[in-house]
Amino acid sequence: MSTRPDPSSFSDSTQIRTKSLNIVLTADLKSAVLSGHVDIVFERINKDCQSLVLDSKDLDISKIVDQTSGETLEYVLGEKVNDFGSPLSISLNPTTNGVTVYYKTSSTASGVQVLAPEQTLGGKHPYLFTQNQAIHARSIVPCQDTPGVKAPYTAELTVDKPLVAVMSAVSVKAEESETTTTYFFKQKIPIPAYLLAIVIGDIVSEKISDRVRVWSEASNIQACRSEFEGTDDILTAAEKVAGEYVWGRYDLLVLPPSFPYGGMENPCLTFVTPTLLAGDKSLVNVVAHEIAHSWTGNLVTNANWEHFWLNEGFTVFLERKILKELADKAEPGTGEAVRQAAHLHGLNSLKYAIEVFGEDNPLTALNVNLDGVDPDDAFSSVPYEKGSTLLFYLETMVGGPDVFDPFLRSYIALHAEKSITSEVFVNYFKSQFPNVEVDWETWLKSPGMPLVVPKYDDSLQQKSFEAAKAWSSGEISVEDSKSLSSKQIISALTLLHTYDNVTLETVEKLDATFHFGDSQNSEILFAWCRICIKARYEPIVDKALKFATSQGRMKFVRPIFRDLFNWNKYSQHAINVFEKNKQFYHNICRSMVEKDIQAHQANA
């Protein structure tokens, strides 16, 4: 077991802690390199501490100086340790309270993806974006790359014209030269390193409200604005649930298709995937999730990735509270059924994750041991859905939302700007509800499905249940496509995938009737591809592979490839298609699919 507070970080925040960062970088997108320096001000927790150990990954360090004296400091860059990078140990003078590290990033930095012009919608300029969760900030800036350390930051980012730069901070000003623009940013609220974010591209924005803008490439901007025009309403609903929004701006940036997640909650600048552009706003629940992170994750943060459920389980739970508020505003009295239907739908994701890992796999517990384990390898729906299930269970145990909601707001307010462990949450819960008995040991540390699965209100799911049951037996009516909403179709198809009696003939009839394979809704297309692959419906293979190689969202990419790997006739074909297209994917997605291939070949 690691003796450091975070097994995923070489730094030790019990000895020394970052107080602020000032990042000054120049971007060269042709070489895919960021170069410049970072000023790090720190506090010695242990007054006798004589070195500052930072996380770094493939960084080219040129020199390090004492901010006070200007003296060049000695440093040692340790050997690289797998996906964790290398420890950067800086020798400190007794009076040193800040260092400046001069460096440049690698052209293959794990937290950076640079797209060639032909990979963008505009086709004229390259595009750079970062994805630092969980431990990739160290590939962009030497830092204490642990969620247990939070610090405010300022930044200067110089880019070639006509490119635009945005960051997970408030834009302060821009200064132009003949060929470049330098953008200045300030993030006044302390954040962990994984929430540092940079985008550089030929991008534009559209105002949605005084505090919300949407960013994307120009050809896509109107579709993005239309899809996300209700973002300020979601933000207002979130404030009603969780308290005041303290970050100032809430901008959305729609990334190119290779972005590996549905969204990323970078403060002031949420990243979202273009696979949310369904045209009917049916997938904007992802925005509600990322907005909820403004409180759980960004304000109250897991102390290390072994307690990831404190970020994601709470955020899923809040997301569904927000959806309840929005539903009640649109149609009073419907919200609670909407919330519980979302919880019920989430159980399918949880079951799939546990099936993939194995029900006895310790990574399916809420608290996991990540000593020597890359947090990306542990990523799944488990902390999201098992964590939110625990919170729903606790809500029922204490007397329902009227009791639990005030507790939730007080928990957020008390622990804002802090990084905490599960123990801190459990102790706070016990202090507020001393007479409520909870088997914390089993809930937090046992693998597999949750100790208790609450009985959710399934009234809104009935149409989906009925459709899935009918379709599974070949009872198919064209009227279903008219009577079911997009969300109900997604639920019906997700349920249908769990049936073992879906024949090839049934799939052929469904395809001829509904043409789900032509849907512009990515969730519908994804669920349909999985059903067809399971039924060995060969016409889907090319369409599924086209979908899996035209976007890089791991939620879609990994299951489709896994399913095809397990279809002997097309297993090698799927591997060949991945190999041909693997440079399209972000490093995180690419490495995860490569590990899936290794696991498949080992078990073949």
C-alpha positions, 0 to 999 in steps of 0.5 A, spaced: 500 500 500 502 507 498 504 511 504 502 517 500 495 520 501 494 519 494 497 512 491 496 515 484 501 521 485 508 522 487 507 528 491 505 528 498 500 533 500 502 532 508 509 535 507 508 541 502 501 543 498 501 548 492 497 554 494 497 557 487 499 556 479 501 561 474 501 558 467 505 561 461 505 557 455 506 558 447 502 553 443 505 550 437 500 546 434 504 544 428 509 540 433 503 539 438 507 542 443 506 547 449 512 550 451 513 556 457 513 555 464 509 555 470 510 559 477 508 554 483 507 558 490 507 553 495 506 552 503 510 547 507 506 543 512 512 540 514 517 546 516 523 541 515 521 539 508 527 540 503 524 538 497 518 539 493 516 533 489 511 534 483 508 529 478 510 529 471 509 525 465 514 526 458 516 533 460 522 536 457 525 540 463 530 545 462 531 549 468 528 550 475 529 557 479 527 560 486 522 565 485 525 569 491 532 569 489 532 567 482 537 562 484 537 556 479 535 550 483 537 542 483 532 537 481 532 530 479 527 527 474 526 520 476 524 514 472 518 513 468 513 508 472 508 506 467 502 510 466 504 515 472 509 518 469 516 520 473 517 524 480 520 531 479 524 532 485 526 539 486 531 541 492 529 547 496 532 552 500 530 554 507 527 560 504 524 558 498 516 558 497 515 558 490 519 555 484 518 557 476 519 550 472 521 552 465 519 546 460 515 543 454 510 538 453 511 532 449 508 531 442 505 525 444 502 528 451 497 523 454 492 529 456 493 532 449 490 531 443 491 535 436 487 534 430 489 535 423 485 541 419 482 535 415 479 532 422 476 538 424 469 541 421 472 547 418 478 543 415 483 549 415 486 549 422 489 544 427 485 544 433 488 542 440 484 540 446 486 537 453 483 531 457 486 531 464 482 526 468 484 522 472 492 523 472 493 527 465 495 534 468 502 532 469 503 531 462 501 538 461 504 542 467 508 539 472 504 539 478 501 536 484 497 532 480 492 529 485 485 531 487 487 532 494 490 538 492 486 544 490 489 551 488 487 557 484 490 559 477 492 564 472 494 563 465 497 566 459 496 562 453 499 564 446 496 562 440 497 563 432 492 567 429 486 566 427 486 561 433 482 562 439 484 559 446 479 558 452 480 555 459 477 552 465 477 559 468 474 566 466 477 570 460 480 576 462 483 579 456 487 578 450 493 582 447 495 581 439 501 581 435 502 581 428 501 573 428 499 571 435 494 572 440 495 572 447 489 570 452 489 571 459 485 567 464 484 567 472 480 561 476 479 564 483 476 558 486 481 553 488 481 547 483 485 540 483 489 539 477 485 534 473 480 540 472 485 544 468 483 545 461 485 548 454 482 548 448 485 552 442 482 552 435 478 555 430 472 556 434 466 561 435 461 562 441 454 564 441 450 567 447 445 564 451 444 568 457 448 573 461 452 567 464 452 562 459 455 561 452 456 555 447 462 554 443 464 550 437 466 550 430 463 556 426 459 551 421 456 547 427 454 553 432 447 554 430 445 547 431 449 547 438 446 553 440 439 550 439 440 544 442 443 547 449 439 553 449 435 551 455 442 551 459 441 557 463 434 553 466 438 547 468 443 551 471 437 555 475 434 548 477 441 546 479 441 552 484 435 550 487 437 543 489 444 545 491 445 552 492 448 558 489 453 557 483 459 560 485 463 559 478 461 566 475 460 563 468 458 557 465 460 556 458 459 549 454 464 547 449 462 542 443 468 538 442 470 534 435 467 527 435 474 524 438 472 527 445 472 520 449 467 522 454 460 525 454 462 531 458 467 533 462 466 538 468 471 543 467 469 549 471 467 555 467 468 551 461 464 544 460 466 540 455 461 536 451 461 531 445 457 532 439 454 525 440 449 529 444 446 533 438 440 529 437 436 535 434 430 534 439 434 536 446 433 529 448 440 528 450 441 534 454 441 530 461 448 530 460 449 537 461 445 537 467 450 532 470 456 536 468 452 542 471 451 538 478 459 537 478 459 544 479 457 542 486 459 535 487 466 534 484 468 541 483 467 544 490 466 538 494 472 533 491 474 526 492 481 526 496 483 521 491 481 516 486 479 511 490 473 515 493 471 517 486 464 515 487 464 521 492 464 525 485 460 521 480 455 518 485 453 524 488 453 528 481 448 522 478 444 523 484 444 531 483 443 530 476 436 526 477 434 531 482 435 537 477 431 533 472 426 532 477 425 540 478 425 541 470 420 536 469 415 539 475 416 546 472 414 543 465 408 539 468 407 540 475 407 533 479 411 529 474 418 530 476 419 525 482 417 519 477 422 522 472 427 522 477 426 515 479 425 512 471 432 515 470 435 511 476 431 505 474 435 506 467 441 507 470 441 500 473 442 497 466 449 501 466 451 498 472 449 491 471 453 491 464 459 494 468 459 489 473 458 484 468 464 486 464 469 487 470 466 480 474 461 481 480 467 479 484 472 484 482 474 489 487 474 494 482 466 494 482 466 496 490 465 503 491 471 504 495 477 501 491 484 500 492 488 503 486 495 502 489 499 501 482 493 501 478 491 506 473 485 510 475 483 510 467 483 502 468 478 502 474 473 507 470 466 504 469 459 506 471 460 503 478 462 509 482 456 513 478 450 508 479 452 504 485 454 511 488 447 514 486 443 508 489 447 508 495 444 516 496 437 514 494 437 508 499 440 513 504 434 518 502 429 513 504 432 511 510 432 518 513 425 519 511 425 522 504 427 528 500 424 533 505 429 530 510 435 528 505 435 535 501 437 540 506 442 535 509 445 534 502 445 542 501 449 542 508 454 537 506 456 541 500 456 548 504 460 545 509 465 541 505 466 546 499 473 547 496 475 541 500 477 534 498 474 529 502 474 521 503 468 517 504 470 516 511 468 524 512 462 523 508 460 517 513 462 521 519 458 527 517 452 523 515 452 519 522 452 526 526 446 528 522 442 522 523 445 518 529 439 513 529 439 511 522 443 504 522 447 503 515 451 497 513 457 502 511 462 496 510 458 492 505 455 498 501 462 501 500 467 495 500 463 489 497 464 488 490 458 487 485 451 489 485 449 494 491 447 491 498 440 494 496 436 496 490 431 501 492 424 499 489 423 505 484 417 508 481 417 504 474 410 508 471 414 512 466 418 505 464 411 501 463 411 503 455 418 501 454 417 495 458 411 493 454 415 495 447 421 491 449 417 485 451 413 485 445 418 486 440 422 481 443 417 476 441 416 479 434 410 483 436 412 489 432 407 495 430 409 501 426 405 505 431 410 504 436 415 509 433 410 514 434 407 513 441 414 512 444 418 518 446 426 518 444 427 516 451 422 511 451 425 508 445 432 508 448 429 505 454 426 499 450 432 498 446 436 498 452 432 493 455 431 489 449 438 488 449 438 484 455 433 479 452 436 472 450 430 470 446 431 476 440 431 472 434 435 474 427 428 474 424 425 479 429 431 484 428 430 484 421 423 485 422 425 491 427 430 494 422 425 494 416 419 497 421 423 502 425 430 503 421 433 505 428 440 504 424 439 510 421 437 514 427 441 521 428 440 520 436 446 516 438 443 513 444 438 509 439 443 507 434 448 505 440 443 500 443 440 498 436 447 496 434 448 492 440 442 488 439 443 487 432 450 484 434 448 480 439 443 477 434 448 476 429 445 480 424 450 481 419 448 488 415 449 492 422 457 490 422 459 495 417 454 500 420 456 499 427 464 500 425 462 506 422 459 509 428 465 506 433 470 510 428 466 516 427 466 518 434 470 517 440 466 517 446 468 511 450 461 509 452 459 507 445 466 505 442 468 500 447 462 496 448 461 496 440 468 493 439 467 488 445 461 485 442 464 485 435 471 481 438 466 476 441 463 475 434 468 470 431 466 471 424 468 479 425 473 479 431 479 480 427 475 484 422 473 489 428 481 489 430 483 491 423 478 496 423 480 499 430 488 499 428 486 502 421 483 508 425 486 508 432 490 515 431 483 518 430 481 516 438 484 520 444 489 517 447 485 515 453 480 511 449 485 508 444 489 505 450 483 502 453 480 499 447 488 496 446 487 493 453 480 490 451 484 487 445 489 484 449 484 481 454 480 478 448 486 475 445 488 472 452 482 469 453 481 467 446 
